[in-house]
Amino acid sequence: MKYSIFSLARAALSGHKNWQRTWRDAAPKDRYDVVIIGGGGHGLATAWFLASEFGIKNVAVLEKGWIGSGNAGRNTTIIRSNYGLPGNTGFYELSMKLWERMEQDLNYNAMVSQRGVINLYHSDAQRDAYARRGNTMRINGIDAELLDLAAVRKMIPFLNFDNARFPVQGGLLQRRGGTARHDAVAWGYAHAASELGVDIIQNCEVTGFVRDANGKVTGVETSRGRIGAGKVGMAVAGSSSRVAAMAGLRLPIESHVLQAFVSEAIKPLIPGVMTFGAGHFYVSQSDKGGLVFGGDIDGYNSYAQRGNMPVMEDVCEGGMALMPMIGRVRLLRQWGGIMDMSMDGSPIIDKTPVDGLYLNAGWCYGGFKATPGSGFVFAHLLARDESHEEAARFRLDRFRSGAVIDEKGQGAQPNLH
């Protein structure tokens, strides 16, 4: 159904008995032009762009659980485009521009809130690094403001300015950054893609690939039977290595747990998104009042959607160092998502060496903010068999050639660079 003030009024006057399903829960057909493995934000966005921008509507999205049950519903909801290296800079700004028009494009309220993202700095060297990044952003037409201590005090006066172990000196602000409701993003893309004829097939786990005599992928084996495909795209985040192994591929990716936390609801406090420059801690406040925060990945490889206590302690220590009053707030719940950590901290969107099989992976900490951009450039690759100009550097073979995009040296194993 189309959503508007009029549809809302009609549903209200009927006692809310006439709402239609947000998307069709389809049964699999024998064959599709494109099959996308993974019903998270990236897979659903890819399907929608294939149908809306490239006219390919005979598409299936296969999800082993339910829509949004993976990382799409387990992240900390941050959107931003404050990157500094060629490859990432243009791509994430493309994604930001798509965020800004998403709700109108999808006819769905994704609760996109451009409240601003500020990265705090704590030393002269860090200030200089942020100034370089901010200048790079502005050269590329991306908004950035370098704030001094007085400006940060005015914006967020509740920080520990006077007795901090790592005193705040200023920050790099992107006002167009902010947050979006993570599960609403998945639902919105599912709603819009289904409306254009895409089949969204839940509880359908891929168990293998179908290949012809020349080794080309021609379909997938699933828990609901064999499904033929002209092309198959993988967008399965932390499960990328396991799914690729079914096709005989070994990816330059490690899977790690990234934990996230939410506190009890408190009165409005944090105006936007804030990151701690002397440790790995980031925090925002949800519409319901809870503080949503996270930090570093767990240090060992895992496919479990839960983390360990030492990382919890480290994240909370970062919060306490930045704003000690957070220690008075009770933690409500904690969860984990499986991150697909590439070796340089940047994604891979490329054809694989297996004909007919395409890869969207390696998003590390940046998967959610990249959702619309990832969907668009992956759809471009699937539709035209060539990389979009903003994704041309996200090649699978860059680790062999040395053309890495090492934004912060925070890949899974940066010592291997």
C-alpha positions in Angstrom: 0.0 0.0 0.0 1.0 3.6 -0.5 1.6 5.5 2.7 0.3 9.1 3.2 -1.7 11.1 5.6 -4.8 9.9 3.8 -4.0 6.2 4.1 -3.2 6.8 7.8 -6.5 8.5 8.3 -8.4 5.7 6.5 -6.7 3.1 8.6 -7.4 5.0 11.8 -11.1 5.4 11.0 -11.4 1.7 10.3 -10.1 0.8 13.7 -6.7 0.0 12.2 -8.2 -3.2 10.6 -7.4 -2.4 7.0 -3.6 -2.2 7.0 -2.0 -4.3 4.3 1.2 -6.2 4.6 4.3 -4.1 4.2 5.7 -6.6 1.6 4.8 -9.9 0.0 6.1 -13.0 1.7 6.8 -14.7 -1.6 7.3 -18.4 -2.4 10.4 -19.2 -4.6 10.0 -19.5 -8.4 12.1 -21.9 -10.5 14.3 -19.2 -11.9 15.2 -15.5 -11.6 17.3 -13.1 -13.6 19.2 -12.2 -10.4 19.2 -13.9 -7.0 20.6 -12.0 -4.1 21.7 -13.9 -1.0 21.1 -11.9 2.1 17.9 -10.1 3.2 19.6 -7.3 5.1 19.8 -3.7 4.2 22.4 -4.2 1.4 20.6 -7.1 -0.3 17.2 -5.4 -0.2 18.6 -2.1 -1.4 20.4 -3.9 -4.3 17.1 -5.5 -5.3 15.2 -2.2 -5.1 17.8 -0.4 -7.2 17.8 -3.3 -9.8 14.1 -2.9 -10.2 13.8 0.9 -9.9 16.9 2.1 -11.7 17.9 -0.7 -14.1 14.5 -2.2 -14.9 15.4 -5.7 -13.7 12.4 -6.9 -11.7 12.7 -10.7 -12.0 14.8 -10.7 -8.8 14.7 -12.8 -5.6 16.2 -11.9 -2.2 16.9 -15.0 -0.1 17.1 -14.6 3.6 17.8 -17.6 5.9 15.9 -16.0 8.8 13.6 -13.1 8.7 14.1 -9.7 7.0 16.5 -7.6 9.2 17.4 -10.4 11.6 21.1 -10.0 11.0 23.3 -6.9 11.1 20.6 -4.7 9.6 18.8 -4.8 13.0 21.9 -5.0 15.2 23.9 -1.8 14.4 24.1 1.5 16.2 22.2 3.4 13.4 24.9 6.0 12.5 25.0 7.6 9.0 27.9 9.8 7.9 30.3 10.5 5.0 33.3 11.9 6.8 36.0 9.8 5.0 39.3 11.1 3.8 40.8 8.7 1.2 40.0 8.4 -2.5 37.5 5.6 -3.1 35.8 6.0 0.3 35.2 9.8 0.1 33.1 9.8 -3.1 31.3 6.5 -2.3 30.1 7.5 1.2 29.0 10.9 0.0 27.0 9.2 -2.7 25.4 7.1 0.0 24.7 10.2 2.1 22.9 11.8 -0.8 20.8 8.7 -1.2 20.0 8.8 2.6 18.7 12.3 2.2 16.1 11.3 -0.4 15.4 7.7 0.8 12.1 8.3 2.5 10.6 9.9 -0.5 12.0 7.3 -2.9 10.7 4.4 -0.8 7.5 6.0 0.5 8.5 4.8 3.9 9.5 6.6 7.2 13.0 5.4 7.9 13.4 8.1 10.7 16.5 9.6 9.0 17.7 12.3 11.5 20.6 14.5 10.4 21.5 15.6 13.8 25.2 15.8 13.2 28.3 13.7 13.9 31.2 15.1 15.8 34.6 13.3 16.2 36.4 14.7 19.2 40.2 15.2 19.2 42.5 15.2 22.2 45.9 16.2 20.9 47.6 18.6 18.5 48.5 15.7 16.2 45.0 14.4 16.1 43.7 17.9 15.4 46.0 18.1 12.4 44.8 14.8 11.1 41.2 15.8 11.5 42.0 19.1 9.7 43.4 17.2 6.8 40.4 14.9 6.6 38.0 17.9 6.9 39.9 19.8 4.1 39.7 16.7 1.9 36.0 16.4 2.6 35.4 20.1 1.7 37.5 19.8 -1.5 35.1 17.0 -2.5 32.0 19.0 -1.7 31.3 17.4 1.6 30.4 19.5 4.6 33.0 19.6 7.4 33.7 22.0 10.3 36.8 22.0 12.5 35.6 23.1 16.0 37.9 24.5 18.7 37.4 23.8 22.5 35.0 26.7 23.0 32.7 25.6 20.2 32.6 22.0 21.5 31.9 23.2 25.1 29.0 25.2 23.7 27.6 22.3 21.8 28.1 19.5 24.4 28.8 21.1 27.7 28.3 18.0 29.8 31.6 16.3 28.8 34.5 16.0 31.2 36.5 19.0 30.2 38.3 19.9 33.4 39.6 16.6 34.9 39.8 14.2 31.9 42.8 11.9 31.4 42.5 12.8 27.7 41.3 16.4 27.7 39.0 17.3 24.8 40.6 20.0 22.6 38.0 20.2 19.8 36.2 18.2 17.2 35.5 17.6 13.5 31.8 18.1 12.8 29.7 16.9 9.9 26.2 18.4 10.4 24.6 16.3 7.7 25.5 13.1 9.5 23.2 11.6 12.1 21.1 8.4 12.6 18.3 6.4 11.0 16.1 3.7 12.3 17.9 0.5 11.3 15.0 -2.0 11.0 12.8 0.6 9.3 15.5 0.9 6.6 15.3 -2.8 5.9 11.5 -2.7 6.0 11.4 0.3 3.7 13.5 -1.3 1.0 11.5 -4.5 1.4 8.3 -2.6 1.0 9.5 -0.7 -2.1 11.2 -3.6 -3.8 8.1 -5.9 -3.3 5.9 -3.2 -4.8 8.0 -3.4 -8.0 7.7 -7.2 -8.2 10.8 -8.4 -6.4 10.3 -11.7 -4.5 11.4 -11.5 -0.9 11.8 -15.1 0.3 12.3 -15.6 4.1 13.4 -18.7 5.9 15.3 -19.8 2.8 18.9 -20.7 3.6 21.4 -21.1 0.8 23.2 -24.5 1.1 25.2 -24.6 -2.1 25.7 -23.3 -5.6 24.5 -24.9 -8.9 27.2 -24.7 -11.6 27.3 -25.8 -15.3 30.0 -27.7 -17.1 32.1 -24.6 -17.4 31.9 -23.8 -13.7 29.6 -20.9 -14.1 27.1 -20.4 -11.3 23.6 -20.9 -12.7 21.6 -21.1 -9.4 21.6 -21.9 -5.8 20.6 -24.9 -3.6 18.4 -23.8 -0.7 16.5 -25.2 2.2 13.4 -24.6 0.0 14.7 -26.3 -3.1 16.9 -25.4 -6.1 16.5 -21.9 -7.6 18.0 -21.0 -11.0 19.6 -17.7 -11.7 21.2 -15.7 -14.4 23.4 -14.0 -11.8 23.9 -14.5 -8.1 25.0 -11.7 -5.7 26.2 -12.3 -2.2 25.5 -9.7 0.5 25.7 -11.7 3.7 28.1 -9.6 5.9 29.8 -11.7 8.5 28.8 -14.9 6.8 30.6 -13.9 3.5 33.5 -16.4 4.0 31.2 -19.3 4.7 28.9 -18.7 1.7 31.9 -18.0 -0.6 33.5 -21.3 0.5 30.5 -23.1 -1.0 31.8 -21.9 -4.3 35.4 -22.8 -3.6 36.4 -19.2 -2.8 38.6 -18.0 0.1 38.1 -14.4 0.9 40.5 -11.8 2.5 37.9 -11.4 5.2 37.7 -12.3 8.9 34.5 -12.4 10.9 34.5 -10.7 14.3 31.7 -9.8 16.8 30.9 -6.1 17.2 28.9 -5.4 20.3 26.4 -2.7 20.8 24.6 -1.4 23.9 21.5 0.6 24.9 20.8 2.2 28.2 17.6 2.9 30.0 15.6 5.9 28.7 16.7 9.3 30.0 15.7 12.8 29.2 17.1 14.3 26.0 20.8 14.8 26.5 23.0 14.1 23.5 22.2 16.3 20.5 23.7 14.1 17.8 26.4 11.4 17.4 29.6 11.8 19.3 32.8 9.8 19.1 35.7 9.6 21.6 39.1 10.3 19.9 41.2 8.8 22.7 39.5 5.4 22.6 36.9 3.5 20.5 33.6 4.7 21.9 30.7 6.3 20.0 27.3 7.3 21.4 23.9 8.8 20.3 20.5 9.0 21.9 17.5 7.2 20.4 14.0 8.7 20.0 12.9 6.5 22.9 15.6 8.1 25.2 18.1 5.3 25.5 21.8 5.9 24.9 23.0 3.8 22.0 26.7 3.1 22.1 29.5 0.8 21.0 33.2 0.4 20.5 35.8 -2.0 19.2 35.3 -5.5 17.8 36.1 -8.5 19.9 39.6 -9.6 19.3 39.0 -13.2 18.1 37.2 -14.7 15.1 33.6 -15.7 15.8 30.3 -16.3 14.1 28.4 -15.9 17.4 26.0 -12.9 17.7 27.2 -12.2 21.2 30.4 -10.7 22.7 32.6 -11.0 25.8 32.9 -9.1 29.0 36.4 -7.6 28.4 35.2 -5.6 25.4 32.1 -4.6 27.3 34.4 -3.2 30.0 36.6 -1.4 27.5 33.6 0.3 25.8 32.2 1.4 29.2 35.6 2.7 30.2 35.7 4.9 27.1 32.2 6.3 28.0 33.3 7.0 31.5 36.5 8.7 30.4 34.5 11.0 28.1 31.4 11.7 30.3 31.6 10.2 33.8 27.9 10.8 34.5 27.2 7.9 32.1 28.1 5.7 35.1 24.8 6.5 36.8 22.8 5.2 33.8 21.7 1.5 33.9 22.5 -0.7 30.9 19.3 -2.1 29.5 20.6 -4.6 26.9 23.5 -5.7 24.8 23.9 -7.6 21.6 26.4 -8.5 18.9 26.6 -8.5 15.1 29.0 -10.5 12.9 31.3 -8.1 11.1 33.0 -8.9 7.8 36.4 -7.3 8.4 38.5 -6.8 5.3 42.3 -6.4 5.6 42.3 -2.7 5.0 39.0 -1.7 6.6 37.3 -0.9 3.3 34.6 -2.9 1.4 34.7 -5.2 -1.6 32.1 -4.8 -4.4 33.3 -6.8 -7.4 32.9 -9.9 -9.6 34.4 -13.0 -8.2 36.7 -15.4 -10.1 33.7 -17.7 -10.4 31.6 -16.7 -13.4 28.1 -15.6 -12.5 28.9 -14.9 -8.9 29.2 -11.3 -7.5 30.4 -10.2 -4.1 29.4 -7.4 -1.7 31.3 -7.7 1.5 34.1 -6.4 3.8 32.1 -3.6 5.4 33.8 -3.7 8.8 32.3 -0.9 10.9 30.7 0.9 8.0 28.0 -1.3 6.7 24.9 0.5 7.9 25.9 4.0 6.8 26.7 2.6 3.3 23.4 0.8 2.8 21.8 2.9 0.0 25.2 3.5 -1.7 26.1 -0.1 -1.5 22.7 -1.2 -3.0 23.1 1.3 -5.9 26.6 0.4 -6.9 26.1 -3.3 -6.4 22.9 -3.2 -8.6 25.0 -1.3 -11.2 27.6 -4.1 -11.2 24.9 -6.8 -11.5 23.0 -5.0 -14.2 25.9 -3.8 -16.4 28.8 -6.1 -15.5 31.0 -3.1 -14.8 31.8 -1.3 -11.6 30.2 2.1 -10.8 32.8 4.9 -10.9 32.4 5.4 -7.1 33.1 1.7 -6.4 35.9 1.2 -8.9 38.5 0.9 -6.2 36.6 -1.7 -4.2 38.2 -4.5 -6.2 38.7 -8.0 -4.8 42.2 -8.2 -6.2 43.5 -5.0 -4.6 45.2 -6.9 -1.8 47.3 -8.7 -4.4 48.2 -5.5 -6.3 48.8 -3.4 -3.1 46.1 -0.8 -4.0 44.5 -1.0 -0.5 42.3 1.8 0.9 43.7 1.9 4.4 41.4 4.6 5.9 42.6 4.1 9.5 44.7 1.0 9.6 41.8 -0.8 11.3 41.3 -3.9 9.2 41.2 -7.2 10.9 44.9 -7.6 10.7 46.5 -4.2 9.9 49.9 -5.6 10.8 49.8 -7.5 7.5 49.8 -4.4 5.3 
